[in-house]
Amino acid sequence: MAQSTKGKLNYRCPSCFMRDIDIDMFFDEDKKEYYCLRCSFNGSEEDVLRLNEMARYRYRAMKKRVVDFGEDNEPIIFRDHIGGEQ
């Protein structure tokens, strides 16, 4: 079996990343797909990008702080977090 390499970009494995494990995927040039050595996930670049977008949704407010929860059916109000504050 040929030695695989990392692709143009280092994509994170979406399956591992959803479990808070940060693993880069490798690219198989023969099959034109990415794969993970840890969990055996494999897929095309489009699959990886789509699933990683779902992971970004999970962490969308990670660096923000809730200012107001609002009333029922009102949006939550966020503000950016400034390092060193509580």
DODO-281919 format. One record per residue (C-alpha): residue number from 1; x, y, z; residue in three letters. Coordinates in steps of 0.05 Angstrom, whole numbers, always signed. Example, Ala and Ser with C-alpha at 12.3 -4.5 7.8 and 13.67 -1.06 7.14 Angstrom:
DODO-281919
> mike/east/north/up/rolum
> 1/+246/-90/+156/ALA .
> 2/+273/-21/+143/SER .
//
This chain:
DODO-281919
> mike/east/north/up/rolum
> 1/+0/+0/+0/MET .
> 2/+27/+68/-18/ALA .
> 3/+44/+119/+35/GLN .
> 4/-12/+169/+43/SER .
> 5/-1/+243/+55/THR .
> 6/-38/+300/+85/LYS .
> 7/-79/+338/+34/GLY .
> 8/-74/+409/+10/LYS .
> 9/-108/+431/+74/LEU .
> 10/-107/+395/+140/ASN .
> 11/-180/+377/+151/TYR .
> 12/-202/+353/+219/ARG .
> 13/-238/+288/+224/CYS .
> 14/-312/+307/+236/PRO .
> 15/-327/+243/+273/SER .
> 16/-270/+251/+322/CYS .
> 17/-280/+327/+328/PHE .
> 18/-353/+317/+350/MET .
> 19/-324/+277/+408/ARG .
> 20/-274/+333/+425/ASP .
> 21/-214/+297/+394/ILE .
> 22/-172/+339/+347/ASP .
> 23/-145/+292/+293/ILE .
> 24/-121/+312/+224/ASP .
> 25/-144/+270/+165/MET .
> 26/-101/+239/+111/PHE .
> 27/-115/+241/+36/PHE .
> 28/-114/+179/-8/ASP .
> 29/-97/+203/-78/GLU .
> 30/-117/+137/-111/ASP .
> 31/-188/+139/-83/LYS .
> 32/-192/+215/-80/LYS .
> 33/-219/+214/-9/GLU .
> 34/-199/+234/+61/TYR .
> 35/-193/+184/+118/TYR .
> 36/-179/+183/+193/CYS .
> 37/-129/+135/+224/LEU .
> 38/-164/+137/+291/ARG .
> 39/-237/+123/+277/CYS .
> 40/-235/+97/+204/SER .
> 41/-280/+153/+178/PHE .
> 42/-271/+165/+104/ASN .
> 43/-305/+210/+55/GLY .
> 44/-298/+260/-2/SER .
> 45/-277/+332/+9/GLU .
> 46/-349/+354/+4/GLU .
> 47/-370/+305/+59/ASP .
> 48/-315/+328/+105/VAL .
> 49/-331/+402/+94/LEU .
> 50/-406/+390/+105/ARG .
> 51/-395/+352/+170/LEU .
> 52/-343/+401/+195/ASN .
> 53/-393/+457/+185/GLU .
> 54/-439/+419/+233/MET .
> 55/-383/+419/+284/ALA .
> 56/-373/+494/+275/ARG .
> 57/-447/+503/+292/TYR .
> 58/-434/+468/+359/ARG .
> 59/-378/+517/+377/TYR .
> 60/-408/+580/+346/ARG .
> 61/-415/+617/+412/ALA .
> 62/-352/+591/+446/MET .
> 63/-318/+659/+450/LYS .
> 64/-381/+698/+466/LYS .
> 65/-416/+712/+532/ARG .
> 66/-491/+714/+543/VAL .
> 67/-515/+783/+562/VAL .
> 68/-590/+770/+564/ASP .
> 69/-632/+708/+555/PHE .
> 70/-693/+751/+538/GLY .
> 71/-765/+731/+544/GLU .
> 72/-798/+672/+511/ASP .
> 73/-788/+670/+435/ASN .
> 74/-736/+726/+438/GLU .
> 75/-665/+715/+415/PRO .
> 76/-608/+708/+464/ILE .
> 77/-563/+769/+465/ILE .
> 78/-487/+755/+461/PHE .
> 79/-426/+799/+467/ARG .
> 80/-354/+782/+451/ASP .
> 81/-311/+757/+508/HIS .
> 82/-252/+799/+528/ILE .
> 83/-195/+759/+558/GLY .
> 84/-183/+768/+633/GLY .
> 85/-255/+787/+651/GLU .
> 86/-304/+745/+688/GLN .
//
